[in-house]
Amino acid sequence: MLLLFTSCSKKKNNFFSRTYHETTTHFNGYFNAREAVREAVTSYEDGIPENWEEPLPIIYFPKEEEAVSLYSSMDRSIEKCSKVIDRHSMLIKKQQHNSWIDDSYLLMGISYFYKRNFIEAEETFKYVTKQFKKEQIRHEANLWMARMAIEEGNFVRAQSLLDKLEEYRPDFPKGMEQPYYEVYTHLYLKQNDYLQAIDRLQQAIAVTKKKDRRARQTFLLAQLYDITGQSQRSVRRYNDVVKMNPDYEMKFYAQINQALAFDSRSDSEQIRGQLNKLLRDEKYVEFRDQVYYALAEVEFAERNVNEGIKMLLKSTEASVNNNRQKGKSFLRLADIYFDERNYEVASEFYDSTMVYIPSDYPDFEVIKATKESLNELVYYLTIVNTQDSLQMLAQLDESELNRKLRKIIRDKQAEEEERLRKLQEEREQELQNQLNIRSEQAQSRATTGRGQTGKWYFYNEASKAVGFAEFRAKYGQRELKDNWRRKDKTSVLNLGEDGELADESEVDTGPGNKIPTMAELKADIPFTEEAMKISKDTMAYALFEVGKIYKDRLEDFENAIETFEDLNVRLPGSPYEQVTYYQLYRLFLTKEEDPTYFPSDPRSTSAYYASLITDEYPESEYSQLIKDPDYIASSEKERQKEKDDYENTFRQYRMRNYTEVLTACLDVMNNDTGNRLLPKYYLLRAMAIAGKKDRTNYIAALREIVDKFPETEEGEEAKRLLGLLDDKGKEDVAENKKEEEKKRGKKEGPKGDYLIKDDMDHYFAILIPNKGVRMNELKAKVSDFNNEYFRPEQFKVTNSFINSESQILLVRTFENKEDAMLYLSGYENEEQVLGGVNDQGFEAFVITSKNFATLFKTKDIDGYIEFFKTTYRE
């Protein structure tokens, strides 16, 4: 009994006490705590999906939200370590005689570290380094403090700790060299110092014993060689990974990345052979999109651009459930055509890219902005080409015009027939795929029935691939959204559960393309002089926008110069002539900054356009900018001074110093008529007169404002104040309004003779301003509205410029008035699809095809809308 008591004592340093406390500490509390930490960290790391496109992490550390899942295990570890320290510590005369207590303290610090409780972790690690100065474990504590400094972003402290540890490397405990070099690698990776990371990673590989860990390190080394432009070394290291025979996913990506790191100095045939072998391997069916992408990069490296494009297209076709890779392939195609300045094709591929890439994709916002810029570019280029064709058609005689229009109709018919033919081929291929899938399923069931273990569906990649293929065979490509089953109805043969031909089912044939009539085509041709002017102004505006997009958003200066020059040659004297001269002046200034630029023509210089502007537009702001580069800055100073002076005068008004206000206002009105705030001074003068109770002069001052500044905010405010004064003031306002309308040429009643018959063809129309709107987006939303609620009718959505200020978006064709009005009602009451269209105050109406032709000739929009309200609404 005495022996048992003696062995349990923490104050007796003898063999029995040490053996008891060390054994209990090691195999009871410490072992269980270590297992809790190990299992939690392993579970966390195993749950992190690998991103093989980025450098693999050499060390994992949980974020705030991820650390929560580790709390329970870490708290259990801390509790057990605390207990063994409290119950079994043998600290006698400031010396610890239980050899497992230092390990318990270290493990407690590690647990705090994984909980992201850096304060407690720091205190614990420091205690270990101070209390156990002669023990090797202090080096491990310093290494964990270096890790903690890295995660806190304190790279200087981490470097200092690791450099200090370098001095004690011969004294490291067994197995510490590998984590030491890995932490060093981690430090440099965090700072994107890849060359230093390579050096430390090579040292880590040299001392790593476990094969799977060495494979991961070698894979990372290959990635770093690729990032730093050492492609041949990268290819060799990836080849080393393959030889290590790692898990099938790492082996696959080693072979893929080997191809992506390929350059002209590597053996392309060997890499092609490896990739083609992967294509034939059934284990990698779901990765074929990435294999084709890698093959494309090999072709591009050898400048086989056309073959590379073919491989990328195959990649997009092979991608079934990897949207990221599909988007990556589309993006590569988009970039290729963008670099070749084939912007129309690039725009289509950027559109496809945005469908598939996630919002966390690198440079997502840049890709999105490029896509939007190209969409706008293509939109304006389409306007240019359309107006050019319409102007050409307007010059033809009647017989030649009809011949051309008939050909256009025949071409559109052929396009629609080809579309339907391709759709049918796709459906037949899908049906064949369905047959193949059912055959494979039957074989799979038979195999499983012979004793093989199956997987739950959602864990079985092969089963999921079958499910995807079946869905596409039945429904085609469908966007994930509400009411995705809505579709046009066309009968095709389908397969039943047993693989036999089942009843006819309905599939999507797409929105279709309505073939235009001769009358519809002629309605857009500018036959009259006024219509031709509108067409040319529209073309000039579109060309100018194209030039701006090239210059400012795509930074394609060559195309910008060509576009602006083309605008001035094709449409001399356009409203954009002056500003295009200045744009060309700025573009050539930029080119002349390049010392290798030598103009082949005097007109290809900034001096040429500077001369044009100063000679033809000497008083313009652009002329002032050329003569005085500081003109904008000085103009801004002048504007600010005007603002400050007015605010000072207004403060005097608020202080009721009306005499000073009147003096200041009269000074500006008489001596500074170019002042940008002149209308405000007139109104402030009127208010100062009112402050002096001079009703007669107050009314006279307000009338003067209405007369001089009728279209300004001050003019409107003066009208309102006059209306409040007395009946006479109200009559004056009404009279002024009539006079203004008369000046603007407003007439009573419509200019054209509009007729209405309920059974005539009708169009639905939206009147939209030319500037400040994105017509492509509006048309897309109206098309979405049609597909959602009126899909079987296959309405056509077009737009036409009615005058220099407005254009009309048309939905056509309705069989009668009732159908058109029903559509108008749906348009006005829809609240989801048409957001940003029917809530913007755009005028919407319906119109017969004959009345539309009359409207297009007369341009009397206000007259027709009045006619519409009285004949349709009432």
URGIFEN-V372532 format. One record per run of one state. SS is the DSSP state (h for helix, s for strand, l for the rest). FROM is the first residue (numbers start at 1). TO is the last residue. If there is no record, write none. Layout:
SS&FROM&TO  SS&FROM&TO
//
This chain:
l&1&1  h&2&8  l&9&14  h&15&46  l&47&63  h&64&88  l&89&90  s&91&92  l&93&94  s&95&96  l&97&100  h&101&114  l&115&117  h&118&131  l&132&136  h&137&151  l&152&154  h&155&167  l&168&168  h&169&171  l&172&175  h&176&190  l&191&193  h&194&207  l&208&210  h&211&227  l&228&230  h&231&243  l&244&247  h&248&260  l&261&267  h&268&280  l&281&281  h&282&301  l&302&304  h&305&318  l&319&322  h&323&339  l&340&342  h&343&356  l&357&363  h&364&394  l&395&397  h&398&449  l&450&456  h&457&459  l&460&460  h&461&475  l&476&489  s&490&492  l&493&494  s&495&495  l&496&500  s&501&501  l&502&504  s&505&507  l&508&517  h&518&522  l&523&528  h&529&553  l&554&556  h&557&570  l&571&576  h&577&592  l&593&605  h&606&616  l&617&620  h&621&627  l&628&630  h&631&654  l&655&657  h&658&671  l&672&677  h&678&691  l&692&694  h&695&708  l&709&712  h&713&725  l&726&726  h&727&743  l&744&761  s&762&769  l&770&774  h&775&789  l&790&790  h&791&793  l&794&795  s&796&801  l&802&805  s&806&814  l&815&816  h&817&829  l&830&842  s&843&848  h&849&858  l&859&860  h&861&873  l&874&874
//
